[in-house]
Amino acid sequence: MMPGMRGVNPRQMKQAMKRLGITTEELKGVEEVIIRTKSKEYVITEAAVTLMDMQGQKTFQVVGEAVIRDRQASELAEPAEPAVPEEDIQLVMDQTGCDRERAIKALKDAGGQPAEAILGIMSS
């Protein structure tokens, strides 16, 4: 119990929170909550989660038993390079007459921007 809150009627508390623009909602059907830090992972199963919204600022309260485990080296590795969209490859090939490999390389060098890739190929 919070200090100074002894004897406060729950109904009055709800009304006061409503006047202050505070709403709470218990999230139903939560199966698992995972909190990841750089080196650890906190997995909370069968968690009770309450969402409190105070004038647009959302706060989540999570209650439950956590299993703490170290993150695997494979999870910490850099994510794989995103795939280049097929439409972009085809556009670069059509506009420049280059082969597929050169179009993909140009798109990667241009940060995925087809127009820059086309200009790069045309100017080389």
C-alpha positions in Angstrom: 0.0 0.0 0.0 1.2 3.5 -0.8 2.0 5.8 2.1 -0.9 8.0 3.0 -3.4 5.9 1.1 -4.8 4.0 4.1 -8.6 4.0 4.1 -9.0 5.3 0.5 -12.1 3.9 -1.2 -11.1 2.1 -4.4 -14.1 3.6 -6.2 -12.9 7.1 -5.2 -9.4 6.3 -6.3 -10.7 5.3 -9.8 -12.7 8.5 -10.0 -9.7 10.6 -9.0 -7.6 8.8 -11.6 -10.2 9.5 -14.3 -10.3 13.2 -13.4 -6.5 13.3 -13.8 -6.7 11.6 -17.2 -5.2 8.3 -16.1 -6.7 5.0 -17.4 -5.6 1.5 -16.6 -6.3 -1.7 -18.5 -5.3 -5.3 -17.8 -4.1 -6.9 -20.9 -5.8 -10.3 -21.4 -4.3 -13.4 -23.0 -0.6 -12.4 -22.4 1.4 -15.6 -23.0 4.9 -14.3 -22.4 6.9 -11.1 -21.9 10.5 -10.9 -23.0 13.0 -8.2 -22.0 16.3 -8.3 -23.9 19.4 -6.5 -22.8 22.8 -6.7 -24.6 23.8 -9.8 -22.7 20.7 -11.2 -20.9 17.1 -12.1 -21.7 14.4 -12.0 -19.1 11.5 -14.3 -20.0 8.3 -13.9 -18.0 5.6 -16.5 -18.7 2.1 -16.4 -17.3 2.7 -12.7 -16.8 0.0 -10.3 -15.5 0.4 -7.1 -17.5 -1.4 -3.8 -16.8 -1.3 -0.8 -19.1 -1.5 2.6 -17.6 -2.1 5.6 -19.8 -1.3 9.0 -18.3 -2.1 11.7 -20.7 -0.6 9.8 -23.7 2.3 8.4 -21.8 2.0 4.6 -21.6 3.5 2.5 -18.8 3.4 -1.2 -18.6 3.5 -3.1 -15.3 4.5 -6.7 -15.5 4.1 -9.1 -12.6 5.4 -12.7 -12.7 8.4 -15.0 -12.3 11.2 -14.4 -14.7 13.7 -16.9 -16.1 17.0 -15.1 -16.8 19.3 -16.5 -19.4 22.4 -15.3 -21.3 21.9 -14.3 -24.9 23.5 -16.6 -27.4 26.3 -15.3 -29.6 24.2 -16.0 -32.7 21.5 -13.7 -31.4 24.0 -10.9 -30.8 25.5 -11.2 -34.3 24.7 -8.5 -36.8 21.5 -9.2 -38.7 21.8 -10.5 -42.3 21.9 -7.9 -45.1 18.3 -7.2 -46.2 17.3 -8.7 -49.5 17.1 -6.4 -52.5 13.6 -6.3 -53.9 13.2 -8.1 -57.3 11.4 -5.1 -58.8 14.3 -2.9 -58.1 16.8 -5.4 -59.6 14.6 -5.6 -62.7 14.2 -1.9 -63.0 18.0 -1.3 -62.9 18.6 -4.1 -65.4 16.0 -2.7 -67.8 17.2 0.9 -67.6 20.9 0.1 -67.9 21.1 -3.2 -69.8 23.5 -4.6 -67.2 23.4 -8.2 -65.8 21.7 -9.2 -62.6 24.9 -9.4 -60.4 25.9 -5.9 -61.4 22.4 -4.5 -60.7 22.4 -6.1 -57.3 25.9 -4.7 -56.5 24.9 -1.3 -57.7 21.7 -1.3 -55.6 23.7 -2.4 -52.5 26.3 0.3 -53.1 23.5 2.9 -53.5 21.8 1.9 -50.2 18.9 0.3 -52.0 18.0 3.4 -54.1 17.2 2.3 -57.7 17.7 5.8 -59.2 21.2 6.2 -57.6 22.1 2.6 -58.7 21.1 3.5 -62.3 23.1 6.7 -62.2 26.1 4.9 -60.8 26.1 2.3 -63.5 25.5 4.9 -66.3 28.4 7.1 -65.1 30.9 4.2 -64.9 
